[in-house]
Amino acid sequence: RFAMSNFSRRRFLGGALTALPFGLTGSLVPKNLTAANVAGQADMLIVGKILTMNSYTPVAEAMTILGDRVQAIGSLEEVMPFVGASTERIDVRDHTVTPGFIDSHSHPLFAEEAVGVNVNLPRIEDVKQALARQALKTPPGHWVRGVMYDDTKFTDERALNKDDIDDAVKNHPVFVAHRGGHTAVVNSKAIEMAGLTIDSPDPFGGRFFRENGEFTGKVAEHAMDVFFKVGTWPIMDRNLRQEAARISSKNMAATGLTSTTDAFGNKDDLIAYQDARRNGELSFRISFMPGGNSKVYSGLKEAGIGSGFGDEMIRIGAVKFSADGSASERTMSMSTPYKGKPHDFGILTMTQEEIFEAVEDAVAHDFRVGIHANGDIAIDMVLNAYEKVLKNHRGVNPRHRIEHCSLVNDEILTRIKAAGVIPTPFYTYVYYHGNKWVDYGYDKMENMFAHKSFLDAGIPVAPASDYTPGPYEPMMAIQSMVTRKDVRGREWGPSQKISVSDAMRICTIHGAYASFEENIKGSLVAGKLADFVILEKDPNEVNPDEIVNIKVLKTVLGGKTTFES
């Protein structure tokens, strides 16, 4: 039998106002919260400290679940009328309950470890051995693929290069993809098969890196394209993709994620999510952002299907384009150069005219738009297009997005706010990728991944891991945004530190707002989806440098457990 606690007793059954980001009006309150939503005996009763993310009643004592919805939430006394003999009772008064966490930008199926070898290893020698073993299993003329490569994580304190790979694999083409997705390292056999010479020009939006008159093996952005046209690439079949969706969603659920976003999906990805769901194997809700040049995007347009189509498990989101390079791979397009590289301003991968055309076509086909733009130059170009298409817009704010939106200034912030655009800056990057920020410098980092600047400007900034480039763990994300410290304890951009409560709102209700789903998830309110997490400890009450160590004890999606420790 549960004992009563000293929580304030405030009723918010039914039509309680949802916690909304920064100045948004009550018109977004759910309209379906009636007595019918809370009638009947509860399936589950949770008693403990419940952080609702509802600003009107931020902490509750008890919550009942009926089917896939929150039935009632408030004091224990208030919810007990819904509890019956068959109700499952969960006492978590020593722990903390939060809404399920949301990731507004990731690539759940990007790693493709089923057809490549994971080279996220401590030493370059380890990578060479792993590639050599993979080559022994690979037919002649077929590519050897390395995945999850990170140039700043080796104990050797240098990046992988062509000569390293040549030492290990001479007779197969090798493509070692950076976990960021914007660069790779290839061997001499790959360069030979692609027909490149040292005099081959860089393509628009790409670069073949050279030193002392030779290729280093590093290739960036559209320079990678030439390799995809030669040799035989490994293929993931439908069964493997379904299994990848199962594993990825299971792993994400273990960290407390209940919703994520595939931010550059193709037809096979969409099929994989559908197959996993059909077999009861999909452990997250997915906002599917089709790639702008993909067959699935063309097919959706032809079928008259735009953003918002789908249901609470799989829904079509914004279409995704990419305008510049990577923050973690130091290729994003900036108005000022990289530190120590006075002639390197990054890489643009779209022209202004291409961005205009892409946005106008998407809007004409009822799509919201999300464009990858890291540097301030690319962000300016994307905003130009959004402002143009919004000039004669009438009706609800379409919430176009700037994916990553890494380097900002006061003018950019003002324009984003005025256009109602959603920025999705990386939320684990400061903590995880510390060594990379040396190339930007401490001053520039005061304006990168600028969560505080967005909040101060009244912009509902969204949560984004960009997995595989960045880890997706919400506890790491909260610590990263709160402390602005990397794994070694170095501070990067301390002026951008935010509170734990703000970081948690970003990872919940702001994530729901970014996908137009704040009426059904993102906070624990009667009538919303029963997506919640039980944490070992309250992130507000631990040393900020130890938030990353908080354990996830249970993850629940629509009233069903997807993870339990």
Buried (B, 14 or more C-beta within 10 A) or exposed (E): EBEEEEBEEEBBBBBBBBBBBBEBEEEBBBEEBEEEBBEEBBBBBBBBBBBBBBBEBEBBBBBBBBEBBBBBBBBBEBBBEBBEEEBEEBEBEEBBBBBBBBBBBBBBBBBBEBBBBBBBBEEBBBBBEBBBEBBEEBEEEBBBBBBBBBBBBBEEEEBBBBEBBBBBBEEBBBBBBBBBBBBBBBBBBBBEBBEBEEEBEBBEBBBBBEEEEEBBBBBBBBBBEBBEEBBEBEEBEEEBBBBBBBBBBBBBBBBBBBBBBBBBBBBBBBBBBBBBBEEEBBBBBBBBBBBBBBEBBBEBBEEEBBBBBBEBBBBBBBBBBBBBBBBBBBBBBBEBEBBEEEEBBBBBBBEBEBBBEBBBBBBEBBBBBBBBBBBBBBBBBBBBBBEEBBEEEEEEEBBBBBBBBBBBBEEBBEBBBEBBBBBBBBBBBBBBBBBBBBBBBBEBBBBBBBBBBBBEBEBBBBBBBBBBBBBBBBBBBBBBBBBBBBBEEBBBBEEBBBBBBBBBBBBBBBBBBBBBBBBBBBBBBBBBBBBBBBBBBBBBEBEBEEBBEBEBBBBBBBBBEBBEE
